[in-house]
């Protein structure tokens, strides 16, 4: 999706908005280098100083990372996610604790608010996750597991909770990647069929218990693992 040419007023703010939209809509993915300042300036029809200020602002908010001599890379897809990364870095335990709070409430709401169409989608995502686990496909497992948890929260139809969780996408995905090796090797059994069944049965208490239970197991496993 090409960037649109900016209007005259508020050029820096407009460029910030367009770059932010390009990131959130997947024009550039996390870890990808964005075009150079001259290329962006030409595309947007603004000066390089305007682009530089916009990039500096987005780097400050955590969406971009400027690497001297190498270029500018996408660091996160939202300011919330960028803030999470700045605050927590690679502290897996803290990410799991935050996930636990959001996912328990998300599962509780999903059990009462989900639609039949959403239940079908959840079933498909869980099947993808379990297939990847059986095949020991780490990349597909991380993607499917992250999408499953995101969909559970979305099924609760609480816009604020969904937005908060969406902002955690990279942190959630990173935590899944960090904890999934033992699951794939069957050293730790982490399944989600019980959670799906509770949502299907419209049982909020059981859904909340299932969501909290597997995260408690991950937290215990993390606390018992050797510190790097």
Secondary structure, DSSP 8 states (H G I E B T S, - for coil): -------STTHHHHHHHHHHHHHHTTSS-TT-B---HHHHHHHHTS-HHHHHHHHHHHHHTTSEEEETTTEEEE--SSHHHHHHHHHHTT-HHHHHHHHHHHHHHHHHHHHHH--HHHHHHHHHHHHHHHHHHHHT-HHHHHHHHHHHHHHHHHTT--HHHHHHHHTTHHHHHHHHHHHHHHHHTTSS----HHHHHHHHTT-HHHHHHHHHHHHHHHHHHHHHS---
